[in-house]
């Protein structure tokens, strides 16, 4: 983000330091923790591919249901915190959680889902997709024509996180992505790797250490 801001406004040149994202230290630890397991999830997930879904609209992942019903796929859905604000939304979450091979992720952290999933399906507006890049697993963005409707906004197609992901604007593209994951493939891995590596810089579990050292060095 420091480099992103500097490129767009020179006033940030000497005001932002690319020391890393402190929150990612916890994710780094979790992804390297062999004890981070869920026996409840494992009993459902065994021998199946797992799709993690974080988009706010339930309708967007209905194309995954036939895969779940045929025992080829497990869907982990993380509702948005706002989805728990109304009785209607809570009932919807309960109903979808009762479906075959659908798990509702209500953990405080998404680290568990990051570990167990084989891929992420999300939308351009979810910050989870940027963090999921650190797993080296495929990401599908359900774009839904956003860029055509917001021409005055930032062109996300030029951002590294966008280029590191698969894109779908229709059901066929979404199904093709799920078929690829079930087949154990990542067909654009080589193509997307440079953008993923660009986003991963500083992901080493030492961000907080770097920040503390910087402050200590400048207070001497």
NUPA-379059 format. One record per residue (C-alpha): y, x, z; residue number from 1; residue in one letter. Coordinates in Angstrom, 2 decimals. Layout:
residues N
         v         u         w   pos   code
         Y         X         Z   NUM      A
...
//
This chain:
residues 220
         v         u         w   pos   code
      0.00      0.00      0.00     1      X
      2.37      2.91      0.68     2      X
      1.99      4.21     -2.86     3      X
      2.16      0.67     -4.27     4      X
      5.51      0.05     -2.56     5      X
      6.96      3.43     -3.54     6      X
      6.26      2.81     -7.22     7      X
      8.15     -0.47     -7.11     8      X
     11.16      0.57     -5.03     9      X
     12.23      4.17     -4.44    10      X
     13.89      3.28     -1.12    11      X
     10.41      3.47      0.47    12      X
      9.78      7.05     -0.70    13      X
     10.54      8.63      2.68    14      X
      9.83      5.62      4.88    15      X
      6.13      4.95      4.33    16      X
      3.27      7.27      5.19    17      X
     -0.17      6.93      3.51    18      X
     -2.14      7.59      6.70    19      X
     -4.61      4.72      6.17    20      X
     -5.32      1.23      7.47    21      X
     -6.16      1.36     11.23    22      X
     -8.28     -1.78     11.12    23      X
    -10.67     -0.06      8.70    24      X
    -11.81      2.36     11.39    25      X
    -13.70     -0.50     13.03    26      X
    -15.22     -1.56      9.71    27      X
    -16.27      2.05      9.04    28      X
    -18.03      2.16     12.41    29      X
    -19.71     -1.20     11.87    30      X
    -21.02     -0.33      8.41    31      X
    -22.55      2.84      9.85    32      X
    -24.02      1.11     12.91    33      X
    -27.78      0.64     12.55    34      X
    -27.72     -1.75     15.53    35      X
    -25.45     -4.27     13.80    36      X
    -28.11     -6.89     13.05    37      X
    -28.54    -10.66     13.27    38      X
    -32.08    -11.88     13.85    39      X
    -31.01    -15.46     13.07    40      X
    -29.65    -14.44      9.68    41      X
    -32.58    -12.15      8.91    42      X
    -35.05    -15.01      9.24    43      X
    -33.19    -16.89      6.47    44      X
    -32.25    -13.94      4.29    45      X
    -35.64    -12.24      4.04    46      X
    -36.54    -11.29      0.45    47      X
    -33.47    -13.04     -1.02    48      X
    -30.21    -11.89     -2.49    49      X
    -27.16    -12.78     -0.41    50      X
    -23.77    -13.92     -1.70    51      X
    -20.79    -13.83      0.66    52      X
    -18.18    -16.48     -0.11    53      X
    -14.67    -16.63      1.36    54      X
    -12.74    -18.97     -0.95    55      X
    -11.20    -21.95      0.80    56      X
    -12.46    -24.68     -1.57    57      X
    -16.09    -25.73     -1.10    58      X
    -16.21    -27.05     -4.65    59      X
    -15.83    -23.53     -6.02    60      X
    -19.26    -22.43     -4.87    61      X
    -21.28    -25.50     -5.84    62      X
    -22.70    -23.51     -8.77    63      X
    -24.56    -21.37     -6.22    64      X
    -26.49    -24.29     -4.74    65      X
    -29.33    -24.43     -7.33    66      X
    -30.04    -20.77     -6.55    67      X
    -30.16    -21.56     -2.82    68      X
    -32.39    -24.59     -3.34    69      X
    -34.82    -22.48     -5.41    70      X
    -35.00    -19.81     -2.66    71      X
    -33.51    -17.18     -4.96    72      X
    -30.28    -16.76     -3.08    73      X
    -28.65    -17.21      0.33    74      X
    -24.99    -18.16      0.56    75      X
    -22.94    -17.01      3.54    76      X
    -19.70    -18.99      3.67    77      X
    -16.80    -17.91      5.87    78      X
    -14.42    -20.87      6.20    79      X
    -10.72    -20.19      6.56    80      X
     -9.56    -20.52     10.21    81      X
     -7.42    -23.50      9.17    82      X
    -10.59    -25.31      8.08    83      X
    -11.39    -25.90     11.75    84      X
     -8.11    -27.70     12.47    85      X
     -9.18    -31.22     11.55    86      X
    -12.28    -33.33     12.32    87      X
    -12.78    -33.93      8.59    88      X
    -12.86    -30.20      7.81    89      X
    -15.17    -29.47     10.72    90      X
    -17.55    -32.18      9.53    91      X
    -17.52    -30.66      6.05    92      X
    -18.42    -27.26      7.50    93      X
    -21.24    -28.79      9.53    94      X
    -22.60    -30.65      6.48    95      X
    -22.60    -27.59      4.24    96      X
    -24.15    -25.49      6.98    97      X
    -27.10    -27.90      7.09    98      X
    -27.97    -27.22      3.45    99      X
    -30.88    -25.02      2.47   100      X
    -30.15    -21.26      2.49   101      X
    -26.47    -21.75      3.43   102      X
    -25.17    -19.87      6.48   103      X
    -21.74    -20.42      8.04   104      X
    -20.05    -17.22      9.17   105      X
    -18.08    -17.93     12.35   106      X
    -18.29    -14.40     13.75   107      X
    -15.06    -12.84     15.01   108      X
    -15.48    -10.07     12.44   109      X
    -16.82    -10.21      8.89   110      X
    -18.64     -6.88      9.37   111      X
    -22.00     -8.60      9.80   112      X
    -21.62    -10.51      6.54   113      X
    -20.45     -7.34      4.79   114      X
    -23.64     -5.60      5.86   115      X
    -26.08     -8.37      4.91   116      X
    -24.53     -9.54      1.65   117      X
    -25.25     -8.12     -1.80   118      X
    -21.98     -9.29     -3.34   119      X
    -18.74    -11.14     -2.59   120      X
    -17.37    -14.18     -4.39   121      X
    -13.75    -14.94     -3.55   122      X
    -10.30    -15.70     -4.98   123      X
     -7.30    -13.51     -5.77   124      X
     -5.54    -14.74     -2.60   125      X
     -8.13    -13.49     -0.11   126      X
     -7.44    -10.14      1.56   127      X
    -11.16     -9.94      2.36   128      X
    -11.82     -8.78     -1.20   129      X
     -9.75     -5.62     -0.67   130      X
    -11.71     -4.77      2.47   131      X
    -15.03     -5.56      0.76   132      X
    -14.30     -2.81     -1.77   133      X
    -15.27     -0.34      0.96   134      X
    -18.89     -1.56      0.83   135      X
    -19.42     -0.35     -2.78   136      X
    -20.91     -3.78     -3.58   137      X
    -19.89     -6.02     -6.52   138      X
    -17.02     -8.51     -6.17   139      X
    -16.36    -11.60     -8.27   140      X
    -12.83    -13.05     -8.31   141      X
    -12.62    -16.73     -9.23   142      X
     -9.32    -16.44    -11.05   143      X
     -8.96    -20.04    -12.27   144      X
     -6.09    -19.19    -14.61   145      X
     -3.68    -18.18    -11.85   146      X
     -1.94    -15.52    -13.92   147      X
     -0.99    -18.00    -16.67   148      X
      0.77    -20.25    -14.18   149      X
      2.68    -17.58    -12.27   150      X
      4.15    -15.32    -14.95   151      X
      7.05    -14.27    -12.72   152      X
      4.76    -13.01     -9.99   153      X
      3.16     -9.56     -9.74   154      X
      0.70     -9.03    -12.59   155      X
     -2.49     -8.72    -10.55   156      X
     -4.43     -7.72    -13.64   157      X
     -2.82     -4.28    -13.36   158      X
     -3.78     -3.76     -9.71   159      X
     -6.67     -1.43     -8.85   160      X
     -8.44     -4.02     -6.69   161      X
     -8.42     -6.47     -9.63   162      X
     -9.79     -3.90    -12.06   163      X
    -12.50     -2.97     -9.53   164      X
    -13.83     -6.55     -9.61   165      X
    -15.60     -8.93    -11.92   166      X
    -13.53    -11.92    -13.06   167      X
    -14.59    -15.52    -13.74   168      X
    -12.52    -18.39    -15.06   169      X
    -15.38    -20.79    -15.71   170      X
    -18.78    -21.77    -14.38   171      X
    -20.74    -19.79    -16.98   172      X
    -19.09    -16.51    -15.99   173      X
    -19.77    -17.29    -12.34   174      X
    -23.42    -18.05    -13.07   175      X
    -23.76    -14.85    -15.10   176      X
    -22.50    -12.90    -12.09   177      X
    -25.00    -14.54     -9.72   178      X
    -27.83    -13.91    -12.22   179      X
    -26.82    -10.25    -12.34   180      X
    -26.85     -9.93     -8.54   181      X
    -30.25    -11.62     -8.26   182      X
    -31.54     -9.14    -10.85   183      X
    -30.31     -6.31     -8.61   184      X
    -27.77     -5.02    -11.13   185      X
    -24.10     -4.00    -11.18   186      X
    -23.40     -3.74    -14.89   187      X
    -19.78     -2.57    -14.53   188      X
    -20.38     -0.10    -11.70   189      X
    -19.40      2.99    -13.68   190      X
    -16.38      1.26    -15.20   191      X
    -15.03     -0.03    -11.87   192      X
    -15.79      3.05     -9.77   193      X
    -12.46      4.91    -10.36   194      X
    -10.49      1.86     -9.17   195      X
    -12.77      1.36     -6.19   196      X
    -12.44      5.01     -5.19   197      X
     -8.65      4.74     -5.48   198      X
     -8.72      1.85     -2.99   199      X
    -11.16      3.65     -0.66   200      X
     -9.06      6.73      0.04   201      X
     -8.68      7.30      3.75   202      X
    -11.74      5.22      4.61   203      X
    -13.36      7.77      6.89   204      X
    -13.14      6.29     10.38   205      X
    -10.28      8.64     11.31   206      X
     -7.17      6.61     10.46   207      X
     -6.13      6.05     14.08   208      X
     -6.75      9.73     14.77   209      X
     -4.42     10.72     11.91   210      X
     -1.69      8.38     13.11   211      X
     -1.92      9.68     16.68   212      X
     -1.84     13.30     15.46   213      X
      1.19     12.59     13.29   214      X
      3.09     11.11     16.23   215      X
      2.10     13.92     18.57   216      X
      3.10     16.61     16.05   217      X
      6.52     15.04     15.54   218      X
      7.23     14.62     19.26   219      X
      6.67     18.29     20.05   220      X
//
